[in-house]
Amino acid sequence: MTLAHRLTQHGHEVTLYERAERLGGLASAWSLGDIVWDRHYHVTLLSDSYLRSLLADLGLENDMHWVQTKTGFFVDGRLYSMSNSLEFLRFPALGLVSKARLAATILYASRIKRWQRLEKIPVADWLRKWSGRATYEKIWLPLLRSKLGDSYKRTSAAFIWTTIARMYAARRSGLKKEMFGYVPGGYSRILDVFHHRVVEDGAEVELGKQVSRISRRPSGGIVVETSDHGNRTFDRVVLTVASPIAAMLCPDLSEGERSHLEDVEYQGIVCCSVLLKKPLAGYYVTNITDAWVPFTAVIEMSALVDRDQFGGDTLVYLPRYLASDDPSFSFSDEEWQVRFTEALLKMYPHLDRDDIISFQVSRERLVYPLPTIGYSENVTPRATSIPEIHIVNSAQIVNGTLNVNETVKLAEEALPELLRVNDSHSDTP
């Protein structure tokens, strides 16, 4: 959407294809009972300059609500607050030395500038070295497994650096503290405004059109075929889909290119949205280290967003990150609901089943590329062996976590290159 917006601003004719009936992808919204909110959890940081600039362009940045939130930790069957230094010092799961090493690890990571060297080191080795074995086993390893599964063994230390760096970005930019923000109405509102702006710019938006093949026409141009047997020819094409899908759609790419795209390893997610009559504990994020809990964390969105946005109720996200080929993706919605509900009720005894208003399950197999050892040295290039076909996707994020700000940044950084090669007014899907 950002690329379509910018290319039309530079005078190009643009067609945007979207398989779903609404724009937004991982940022799209859905209905939960009587409310509409984001399908996955999102938050804006003060330091998210690219996203905030886009929101300003859309006339929404001044509507942002900024909130200080609290953080929880669920360890050994108990819930603890970890929202300030005093609570950290009182945290009973670690001894004083382990706490000091954990704090030193986070501080050290926040000050690293030459992050590329971290790509040479397995994340487990790096964390054991700086935090010590006790802290690694008690805190870091459960968190790595919850986010990466067994893939943590192939992940570089840059993964931890990018996570910590984003949270410290506000302080590095001179702000005294980090704040979390949201636009009232959530991404449903943002995407509606953005969709209108893209069309207003002059772009053509094709919803519910699944692209099935992209091929080079011998006489010139690129043919885009859709699953409804429609096809159109364009001067240039930009693919923003996940790398394995790009390989599948473009059979005319070289064998080496398609193999490279297919080999990018992705993590997926099962994210359950739960609308409740009661609040949980008031922590925006509750990190979980107990292995028996089937979800990665508890995201109590209504600890950030005013509950009026949810009709006075509480919205909670329960994510579980999985390898893209994990057989758990085949579980039914009912199976996920039973597993997650049992654990949620055990963690929060004041809840009962009657407090659940709505429970919905989102599954996405290709969410974010795994930052494996030496990842930045083998990043998917934007240019391909077919000069008229370009790829701009999340596999090209090498020094940040996958979030909306990084996605917008990726588009803004790719724009100059696309404009250089697309110097004539042409249709560009």
N, C-alpha and C positions, 0 to 999 in steps of 0.2 A: 504494500500500500504506500509506503514511504517512497519507494522507487517510482511508482506510477505518478505520485504527487509531484515529485521533483522533475521527472522527465517531461511531464506536461507543462510544468512551469517554464521549461527551457524550449518549449515550442514543438515538442514531438507528439505525434499521434500514438496513443497508448491503448492497448486492450489488455485488461486484467482478467485472467481466468481463475475461478475458484470452484473447487469440487463441491463444497458445502453450499447450503442455501443462504448462508450469511458469511460475511467477511470476518476475519479475525484469527482463524487457526487456533493455536494454543491459547490465545487471549480471548477467544469468543465466550459468549455468555449463554446461559440456559435458565429454564424455569425450575424453581424449587418451591413447591406448593404455590403460594400466591405471589412470590417474589421472583425477580429476575436478577441474577448476579453472575459473576465470573465462573466459568467451568473449572478453572484451576486458580490457585491462589496467586495473587500479584500484589506487589507493594512498590511505591515509588520512594526513592531516597532523595534527600536534598541535593546530593551530589550527582544525581542522574541528569546531567546537563543536556544530553541529546534528546531524551524523552521530554524533559521540561520545555525545551525549545520547540519541539513539535507541538506540545499541548498549547503553548503560547500562540503558535501559528494557527491553531484550530480555535483559539479563543476560550480555552478551558483552563489554562494554567492558573489564573487568578481564582478559580473555583476550588483549588486544591485545599483539603483539610490536612493540617499537619499535627501529628500526635506523637507523644513519647509513650512507648509501650514497655511492657515488662516481659521478661523471659523466664521460663520455667525449665526444670530438669527433673525427669522421672528416673530415679535410680533405686534399685533394690526394693521396688514396690512402693516407694514413697515419692511424693511430689515436693520439690524444693524451689524456692524463688532464687534466681541468679541474676537479679536486675541491677545490682550495684556492687561496689567493692566490699562493703561490709558483709553482704550476703555471701559473696564468694569466699571470704575468710571463714565464715561460719559453716560452709558447705561440709557436711560430715563424711561424704564418700571418699574424700582424699585427705591425706595427712598434710601437714604444713609444708614439708619439702616438696611434695608432689604438686601442691597448689602453686608454689613459687615457680616451679619448672613449667607448669602449664601456662601461667601468666607470662613468663619470660618467652615461651615459644610463640605465643600470639603476638606479643610486642615485637619480637624479632622479625616475625613474618611480615608484620605491617610496615616494617622499615626497609624491606628488601626491594631494591630497584632492578637489579639484574636477575629477573625471574627466570631467564632462559636456562641458567645452570640448574635450576630445580627440576627441569624436565629430564635430566639425566639420572635422577635419584628416585627410587620407588618411594611412594608416600609413606608406607609403613616403616621403612628404614629411617627416613628423615624424622618422623614423629617419635620413634623410639629413641633416637639419638638425643633430641632436644628436650623431650618431655619425660623421658625415663620409661622403663618397662611398666611400672605400676600404673602410671597415668595413661599410658598407651592402652594397656589391657582393660582398664576400667572405663575410660572415657572415649579415647580416639577410635579404637577398634570397633566398638559397637556402632559408633556414628558412621564410620567408613562403610561398614557392612550394610547399614540401613539405607545409605545413599547409593552405594555402588554394588552391593552384593559381593560375590566372589571376584568381581572385576577389579576390586581395590588392589589386588595383587599385581595387576598390570598398569596401575595408574601412577602417574608421576607426582612428586611433591608439589608441582605447580597447581594441582587441584586445590590444596589447602591454601596456598598463597592467594589464588584468585578469590576464594571465598572470604578470607580475612581482609584482603585488600579492598573489596567492595564496601565492607562495613566500616573501614577506616577512611574511606575516600573523602568524606565530609571534613574530617579533622585535618587531612593532608591539604585540603583546599582552603584552610583557614577558618572553617566554621568550628564553633566550640563543641558542638554535639551533633549527632546524627538524629534526624527525625524521620518518621515514616509518614507517608502521605497517600491519599486516595482522592479520586474525583467522585463526588456524590453521583450515584447512578452507575458507578463502576465502569467496566470496559464495554458494557452494552451501550452506554451513553457515548463513550469516547468513539467507539467504532461506528455508531450511527452518524455522528458528526463527521468523522473522517470519510466515511463512504459518500456522504453528501458532498464533501469538499472535492474528493477525487472526481466525481461525476461533474461537479461544477467546473472543475479545471478543464474538462473536455474529454476525460478518459471514458472508455466504454468498459463496463463491468459485466462480465458473463458469470452469473451465479449458477450453481448446480451443473456445471460443465466440467466433467472429469477428462483431462487430457490423457489420451491413450498412446500417442506416438508423436515424436517431433523428428522430422527428416528433411534432408536437403533436396531441393528440387533441381534436377539437372539443368534446367533452363534459368535457374536463379531463384533465390528466395528460400524461405524455410516454411515447410508445411506443418501446421499444427492440427492434428486430428483429435477429435473428441469421441467419447464412448457412444454418443448418439449418432455416430457416423457422419458428423459434420466435419468440415475441414476448411481452413483458411490459410492463405499465404502471407507471410510477413517478411520484412527486410531483415529484422533481427529479433532474437528471442533471449529473454533472461529467465533462467530457472531459479526459483527460490525454494524448491522442495529439498527434502533430505537427499543426501548423496546416493544411496542405493536406488531411490526412485528416479533420480536424474539418469543413472546408468540404464535403467529399464526403459525410460522414455526415449532415449537417444541412441538407437542402434548404430547410427553412422559414426559415432565417436570411435576413436581407435581402441583396439583391444586393451592396450595398456591403460588408457583413460578409464574405460568402463571397469576394469579390474580394480583400479585405485579407488574409484567411487564405491564399488561394492564392498571393499575391505574396510571402509570407515565403520568403526564399531560404535553403536548407539546404545544408550540406556533408555528404557521406556518407563512408563509410570501407570499405575492404577491409582486414581485419585477419587476418593469418595467424598461427596458433599453431603453434609448432614445438617438439617435445620431442626433446632431443638427449642423447646419451650423455656428451658432454663440455661443460664450461663454455666460455664465449666469452672475455671479458676482465675480468669482474668489475664492470662498470659497470651500474648500474640503467638509466640512460638514456645512450645514445650518439646525440648529434645528428649529422646528416649534411649536409654542404654540397656534396658531389660530385654533379653532375647525372646521372651514369650509373647511380647506385644507384636502383633502382625503388621502394624503400620510404622512408618518412618518417624513421624512426629505428629503432634497435634497443633493445628493452626486454628486458633480461635479468632476468626476474622472479626467478630463483633467486639473483641478487645481493642481493635484498631478503628473499625468503622462504627459509627453511631448506630445503635440498634434500631433506631427509627427507619433506617434503610432496609431493615428486614422485618418491618411490621412489629417491632418490639421483641422479636425472637432472637435466637443465637445461631449464627452460621459457623460451622466447623468443617475444616478440611482434614481428611485422614489420607495422606499419601503413602504409597509403597513403591519404591523404585526397583525396577527389574531389568535384567538383560532383555534385549529386544526379542530373543527367541525363547524366553522363559515359558514353560507350559502353563504357568498360572494365568496367563492371559486368556486361557480357554474357560476359566471358572465363570459360572453364571453370576449375574448380579445378585441373586439370592445367596449364593455361597459367600460372596464377598461381604454382603450385609450381615450374615450370621457371624462370620469370623470377626469382623471389625466391631460389631455391636457388642459381642461378648466381652471383648477386651476393653472397650470404652466404658462399659458399665462396671467392670472390675476396677479400672483406674479411678473412676469417679462414682463412688458408692451412693452419692446423693441423687444420681440419675436413675430413672427406671424406663422401661420400654415405652410407656405411654408418653414420655417426654419427646419422643422422636416424631416429628411432623413429616419430614421428607428425607429420603435416603436415595441418592443417585450415584451411579458409578460411571466414571470416564476412564477409557483405556486408550493409551497412545504408545505404540511400540517404538517410534523413532522420535525421541524428544531432544536429547542432547548427545553430541559425540563424546566418547570417553577420552579424557586427556592422557593418553598412553605415553610411555617413555619416548622422548624425542619428537613429540607430536608436531611442534611448529616447523620442524625441518621437512615435513612431508604434507603440507597443507594443500587442499584442493585449490588449484588456481582458478581465478575468475574466467580467464580466457581458455578456450578449448581449441582443439585441432580444426574445428569448423569456425572460421572467423565470425560468422553471424550468430553463433550460439555462445552464451555466457552463463556462468553459474555464480550465484551469490546466495550462500546459505550458512547456517549456523556452524558448519564444519570449519568455517574460516575464522571463527572466534578463537584466538590463540592465547589471549592474556586477560580473559574475563569469564565470568559465569554466564550461563544462558539466562537472560532476562529481557524484558522489553527494551530497556535502555540500550543494551548491547546490540539488540536486533536493529534498532533505529540507527545506531552508530555504524553498524555494518553497511547499511544502505547508504548513509551519507558519505562514508569513505569510498564506497564503490562507484558513486555517481560520477566523479571526474573521469575515471577510466572509461565508463560507458559513454560519456559524452564525447570523449576523444575519438572513439571508434564509431560513433553513431552521429557523424557530423552533418547528415542530411535529414530532412524532415521525413520520418518514416514511421510505419506502424510497428509498435514494439509490445508484445504481450509480456 
